[in-house]
Amino acid sequence: MILLHNAYLATGEREGDGAILIDGDKIAGVCFKEKDGSSKLPSSAGGMSIPYEMLSDYLSRKFDNLQVIDIQGKCIMAGGIDAHVHFREPGLIQKADIGTESRAALAGGVTTVMDMPNTNPPTISAAALKEKIGIAAEKGANHVMFHLGVTNRNVADIQRIINYGDEQTGISAKDFAGLKVFMGSSTGNMLVDSGDALEEVFAMNQKPVLVHCEDEQTIKENLAKAKEKYGEDIPFEEHENIRSRRACIKSTIKALEMAMRHNTRLTLCHISTKEEVEMVRAAKISNPDITAETSCNYLWFSDEDYPRLGSKLKCNPSVKGASDRQALREALSQGLIDTIGSDHAPHLESEKSGNYCKAPSGLPSVQFTLPVLLTVADQEEIPLTRIASVFSEKAADIYGLKEAV
């Protein structure tokens, strides 16, 4: 048993001096130093209040094997839960794999990840999910979970797995975190554009539904205009106009309307515009189970960075303007942003060096989420309680992972 003593603790509810008691690989208790100098012992040690200055000695007598580590000056939060990563395995391991990327996540303080289904083959069946679970058991350096992908044709199969499990593979609802719906195309070509399929999956309330919201027809029209104007030499600054604000808003309106009608446990992934912030604010009144995710891509960068970074900043949805970045930072501070998903999406440097149409979208960012969040918190005077919530605790609530952090 270990006591991390004299730390500065940050949870979603409070921050301050205190200590953490660890039993094996579990947190056995969090002891804050109260204003009167007392601290409440964890239930495993009796649960009474004693002077904080006596905490270490008392617990050392209570537990013979206690190791006390004084970490004064250090801040402790729960390990991060990143519910939005693309670890590329199977089928795309020339880019990365579960082993390399789970270690990158750990380097950034992320102890649980949830991998998206747009691999090769895509994770849209019980058999594909079972294969990925096996790979993660062998290679994962942290707690690796998976989302099951929705297509125009597999909704009935998903409902069967949720209700009864899959007899052939043994896969059941407990084996995946949520359902991912691409309402705009991205790496893997898993676009769901059937109205019937969308209605059916939004009516499922047993699992969170995560949506990538961009209107495909709007994007196609914008890309055609850009090709007509620039030919093959489309500047990367045009990405914001091709994967446009209108494409995001139009698709998000559709998703929110369905979520309010069906009371869906909806997560809007990587929102990137100030308009979406306000739409979410209004929609939450009707359906409190609607949650908003953004990425540090949108909290850190703006369209002013395209000339400098070019293809390195190409991601879907596109990075928008400085006013959008500021609106997202304010939403983070206000509690409107529920979770941060890195949308970690590694590619080969040789792939990224192509022209606009050839360079794939995606940034490898799982290792940098926490440093960016802490920097933004300092710049915007956002309390660490908000960072602890979006980095870990809210995702634990959404996916039922209180013991995973």
VENSULGI-V855478 format. One record per backbone hydrogen bond with DSSP energy under -1.0 kcal/mol. CO is the residue of the C=O (numbers start at 1). NH is the residue of the N-H. Records with the same first field share a line. If there is no record, write none. Layout:
BEGIN
CO: NH  NH
END
This chain:
BEGIN
1: 67
2: 22
3: 69
4: 20
5: 71
7: 18
8: 76
9: 16
14: 11
16: 9
17: 33
18: 7
19: 31
20: 4
21: 28  29
22: 2
23: 26
26: 23
29: 21
31: 19
34: 37
37: 52
38: 34
39: 50
42: 45  47
43: 46
48: 41
50: 39
51: 54
52: 55
54: 58
55: 59
56: 60
57: 61
58: 62
59: 63
63: 66
67: 3
69: 5
71: 74
74: 8
76: 10
80: 111  112
82: 114
84: 343
85: 116
88: 92
90: 120
92: 95
97: 101
98: 102
99: 103
100: 104
101: 105
102: 106
103: 107
105: 110
106: 109
109: 80
111: 143
112: 82
113: 145
114: 85
115: 147
117: 119  123
122: 124
123: 149
125: 129
126: 130
127: 131
128: 132
129: 133
130: 134
131: 135
132: 136
133: 137
134: 138
135: 139
136: 140
143: 113
145: 115
146: 177
148: 180
154: 158
155: 159
156: 160
157: 161
158: 162
159: 163
160: 164
166: 170
171: 166
172: 175
173: 176
178: 148
179: 210
180: 150
181: 212
182: 192
186: 189
194: 198
195: 199
196: 200
197: 201
198: 202
199: 203
201: 204
208: 179
209: 267
210: 181
211: 269
212: 183
215: 219
216: 220
217: 221
218: 222
219: 223
220: 224
221: 225
222: 226
223: 227
224: 228
225: 229
226: 230
227: 231
230: 233
235: 238
236: 239
238: 242
239: 243
242: 244
244: 248
245: 249
246: 250
247: 215  251
248: 252
249: 253
250: 254
251: 255
252: 256
253: 257
254: 258
255: 259
256: 260
257: 261
258: 262
259: 263  264
264: 266
265: 209
266: 291
267: 211
268: 293
273: 277
274: 278
275: 279
276: 280
277: 281
278: 282
279: 283
280: 284
283: 287
287: 290
291: 268
292: 338  339
293: 271
294: 341
295: 298  299
296: 300
297: 301
302: 305
303: 306
305: 309
306: 310
309: 312
310: 313
311: 314
314: 362
320: 303
321: 325
322: 326
323: 327
324: 328
325: 329
326: 330
327: 331
328: 332
329: 333
330: 334
331: 336  337
339: 294
344: 86
348: 352
349: 353
351: 354
355: 359
363: 345  365
365: 368
368: 372
369: 373
370: 374
371: 375
372: 376
373: 377
374: 378
375: 379
376: 380
377: 382
383: 386  387
384: 388
385: 389
386: 390
387: 391
388: 392  393
389: 394
390: 340
391: 81
392: 396
393: 397
394: 398
395: 399
396: 401
401: 404
405: 79
END
